[in-house]
Amino acid sequence: KALPRRLVGLASLRAVSTSSMGTLPKRVKIVEVGPRDGLQNEKVTKKFYSMGCYEISLGDTIGVGTPGIMKDMLSAVMQEVPLAALAVHCHDTYGQALANTLMALQMGVSVVDSSVAGLGGCPYAQGASGNLATEDLVYMLEGLGIHTGVNLQKLLEAGNFICQALNRKTSSKVAQATCKL
């Protein structure tokens, strides 16, 4: 398979921008590449890395991935791109974002995305939930003995504040549990 036209367009964009304003962003979030795209993940990440991107965030933006899919995807991509260049962005539609993120962390990924109260969504997948809730991520990391430097209580308060302001319910399991205690 040939690389997607978008990627070819970005390569052309880099050639143009190098002669005028600079280069492509050094951090790229690949939202249309996910665990179901097979070899495209490796091709796209390798191409972006060769174009000078120092961080490439692989996203399961509709939240259908599983830890097994995450493991397979990262194993394949890590053969083409250094681990230090990878990040993950997991949505929680099927309740797998925390498990997928843990798998990525266990494989050595050190940059992960999350959002307070799990807010967000996906503009091209109606009904898809937001990112992994930051509260849940911090709780898990602290439980694993990984000091985050994040005050969980203040984070919970911030999540409660924004949810009230937006008239939305939190997606954070930690926030839901602490409200009931």
ZAKE-851098 format. One record per residue (C-alpha): residue in three letters; residue number from 1; x, z, y. Coordinates in steps of 0.05 Angstrom, whole numbers, plus 5000, padded with zeros to 4 digits. Last residue first. Layout:
# residues N
PT res   n   c1   c3   c2
PT ala NUM    X    Z    Y
...
//
This chain:
# residues 181
PT res   n   c1   c3   c2
PT leu 181 4648 6002 5153
PT lys 180 4600 5944 5165
PT cys 179 4635 5915 5226
PT thr 178 4702 5923 5190
PT ala 177 4678 5877 5133
PT gln 176 4654 5821 5178
PT ala 175 4717 5823 5220
PT val 174 4761 5821 5157
PT lys 173 4719 5764 5129
PT ser 172 4730 5724 5192
PT ser 171 4678 5670 5202
PT thr 170 4653 5705 5265
PT lys 169 4582 5691 5287
PT arg 168 4569 5649 5349
PT asn 167 4537 5663 5416
PT leu 166 4597 5633 5451
PT ala 165 4610 5695 5494
PT gln 164 4592 5741 5436
PT cys 163 4640 5703 5390
PT ile 162 4694 5705 5443
PT phe 161 4688 5781 5451
PT asn 160 4684 5796 5377
PT gly 159 4746 5754 5363
PT ala 158 4784 5789 5420
PT glu 157 4763 5857 5392
PT leu 156 4786 5836 5322
PT leu 155 4853 5814 5351
PT lys 154 4859 5880 5387
PT gln 153 4848 5917 5322
PT leu 152 4896 5871 5285
PT asn 151 4954 5884 5333
PT val 150 4999 5825 5318
PT gly 149 5073 5837 5308
PT thr 148 5068 5798 5243
PT his 147 5104 5844 5196
PT ile 146 5103 5814 5126
PT gly 145 5091 5870 5076
PT leu 144 5043 5829 5034
PT gly 143 4984 5869 5062
PT glu 142 5010 5853 5132
PT leu 141 5007 5779 5115
PT met 140 4937 5785 5086
PT tyr 139 4909 5823 5146
PT val 138 4943 5774 5194
PT leu 137 4913 5714 5158
PT asp 136 4844 5744 5155
PT glu 135 4845 5761 5230
PT thr 134 4871 5691 5246
PT ala 133 4810 5660 5213
PT leu 132 4829 5598 5174
PT asn 131 4806 5539 5214
PT gly 130 4735 5520 5230
PT ser 129 4679 5499 5184
PT ala 128 4658 5429 5164
PT gly 127 4584 5418 5176
PT gln 126 4591 5349 5205
PT ala 125 4657 5318 5185
PT tyr 124 4683 5273 5241
PT pro 123 4687 5325 5296
PT cys 122 4716 5379 5251
PT gly 121 4703 5452 5264
PT gly 120 4729 5508 5307
PT leu 119 4725 5583 5305
PT gly 118 4755 5622 5247
PT ala 117 4744 5687 5286
PT val 116 4810 5673 5323
PT ser 115 4840 5608 5298
PT ser 114 4893 5593 5246
PT asp 113 4953 5546 5239
PT val 112 5011 5557 5193
PT val 111 5086 5552 5204
PT ser 110 5133 5582 5152
PT val 109 5125 5535 5093
PT gly 108 5166 5563 5036
PT met 107 5126 5547 4974
PT gln 106 5096 5617 4975
PT leu 105 5074 5604 5047
PT ala 104 5039 5539 5027
PT met 103 5004 5575 4969
PT leu 102 4983 5631 5016
PT thr 101 4955 5579 5064
PT asn 100 4915 5547 5009
PT ala  99 4888 5615 4986
PT leu  98 4869 5633 5058
PT ala  97 4837 5565 5070
PT gln  96 4798 5562 5005
PT gly  95 4728 5584 5026
PT tyr  94 4698 5515 5016
PT thr  93 4692 5499 5091
PT asp  92 4754 5540 5108
PT his  91 4798 5493 5148
PT cys  90 4873 5492 5134
PT his  89 4928 5469 5181
PT val  88 4997 5469 5149
PT ala  87 5068 5463 5176
PT leu  86 5127 5422 5153
PT ala  85 5194 5406 5185
PT ala  84 5231 5466 5155
PT leu  83 5213 5441 5086
PT pro  82 5255 5379 5096
PT val  81 5217 5313 5088
PT glu  80 5214 5264 5029
PT gln  79 5215 5308 4967
PT met  78 5179 5362 5006
PT val  77 5119 5314 5013
PT ala  76 5108 5312 4938
PT ser  75 5114 5387 4926
PT leu  74 5071 5399 4988
PT met  73 5014 5355 4962
PT asp  72 5017 5383 4892
PT lys  71 5017 5455 4916
PT met  70 4961 5443 4966
PT ile  69 4920 5408 4911
PT gly  68 4929 5467 4865
PT pro  67 4913 5516 4921
PT thr  66 4848 5479 4934
PT gly  65 4830 5429 4988
PT val  64 4759 5415 5013
PT gly  63 4766 5444 5083
PT ile  62 4748 5383 5125
PT thr  61 4812 5388 5166
PT asp  60 4859 5397 5107
PT gly  59 4917 5386 5154
PT leu  58 4991 5372 5145
PT ser  57 5029 5394 5207
PT ile  56 5093 5355 5220
PT glu  55 5148 5390 5259
PT tyr  54 5214 5360 5282
PT cys  53 5186 5291 5298
PT gly  52 5244 5243 5309
PT met  51 5217 5176 5284
PT ser  50 5248 5189 5215
PT tyr  49 5204 5251 5211
PT phe  48 5142 5211 5229
PT lys  47 5159 5159 5175
PT lys  46 5172 5211 5122
PT thr  45 5108 5247 5138
PT val  44 5067 5183 5134
PT lys  43 5098 5158 5070
PT glu  42 5094 5226 5034
PT asn  41 5022 5238 5054
PT gln  40 5002 5165 5039
PT leu  39 5023 5176 4967
PT gly  38 4958 5210 4949
PT asp  37 4908 5215 5005
PT arg  36 4864 5270 4975
PT pro  35 4905 5329 5000
PT gly  34 4901 5309 5073
PT val  33 4924 5258 5123
PT glu  32 4874 5245 5179
PT val  31 4894 5307 5217
PT ile  30 4969 5294 5221
PT lys  29 4991 5343 5273
PT val  28 5055 5319 5306
PT arg  27 5108 5361 5339
PT lys  26 5165 5324 5373
PT pro  25 5117 5284 5416
PT leu  24 5136 5211 5416
PT thr  23 5194 5191 5459
PT gly  22 5213 5185 5532
PT met  21 5180 5153 5592
PT ser  20 5203 5081 5595
PT ser  19 5250 5050 5544
PT thr  18 5236 5103 5492
PT ser  17 5161 5096 5507
PT val  16 5158 5024 5485
PT ala  15 5195 5034 5419
PT arg  14 5156 5098 5407
PT leu  13 5090 5062 5418
PT ser  12 5111 5009 5368
PT ala  11 5123 5063 5316
PT leu  10 5056 5094 5336
PT gly   9 5020 5028 5325
PT val   8 5051 5022 5256
PT leu   7 5025 5092 5242
PT arg   6 4955 5075 5266
PT arg   5 4956 5010 5225
PT pro   4 4961 5052 5162
PT leu   3 5025 5042 5121
PT ala   2 5022 4987 5071
PT lys   1 5000 5000 5000
//
